[in-house]
Amino acid sequence: MGTRELLENALKLKPQERLELADLLLESLDRPDRTIEEIWTKEARRRLEAYRSGGLEGIPFEEVFGE
């Protein structure tokens, strides 16, 4: 069954069923990548250590998000 046929069948579903299908499809694409998570965790720890040791300055909340 091709993409076009899947779409045609999906459009025949009730709105709630289409919403559930869309949620399931999006969820299937949003799986965490362990490698990327590990890289970001190491980077976050590196930045925190740099901040705590004085090697990195923080930016005030108001400056980042405006007043």
C-alpha positions in Angstrom: 0.0 0.0 0.0 1.5 3.3 -1.1 1.4 6.7 0.6 -1.4 8.0 -1.5 -3.6 5.0 -0.7 -2.8 5.3 3.0 -3.8 9.0 3.0 -7.1 8.2 1.2 -7.9 5.6 3.8 -6.9 7.9 6.7 -9.1 10.7 5.4 -12.1 8.3 5.7 -11.5 8.0 9.4 -13.5 10.0 12.0 -11.8 13.2 13.1 -10.8 11.7 16.5 -9.3 8.7 14.8 -7.3 10.9 12.4 -6.0 12.8 15.4 -5.0 9.7 17.1 -3.3 8.4 14.0 -1.5 11.8 13.5 -0.3 11.7 17.1 1.0 8.1 16.7 2.9 9.0 13.5 4.5 12.1 15.1 5.4 10.2 18.2 7.1 7.6 16.0 9.4 10.3 14.6 10.2 11.9 18.0 12.2 9.1 19.5 15.2 10.3 21.5 18.6 9.6 20.0 20.8 8.3 22.9 24.0 9.5 21.1 22.7 13.0 20.8 21.4 13.0 24.4 24.9 11.9 25.6 26.6 14.7 23.6 24.2 17.4 25.0 24.6 16.0 28.6 28.4 16.3 28.3 28.1 19.8 26.9 25.7 20.9 29.6 28.0 19.6 32.3 31.0 21.2 30.6 29.2 24.6 30.5 28.0 24.3 34.1 31.6 23.5 35.3 32.9 26.4 33.3 30.3 28.7 34.9 31.0 27.5 38.4 34.7 27.9 38.0 34.4 31.4 36.7 35.4 30.6 33.2 32.0 31.4 31.8 29.7 34.3 32.6 26.0 34.0 32.8 23.5 36.3 31.0 20.8 37.9 33.2 17.2 36.6 32.5 16.0 40.1 31.6 18.7 40.5 29.0 17.9 37.1 27.4 14.1 37.4 27.3 13.7 41.2 27.4 11.7 43.1 29.9 
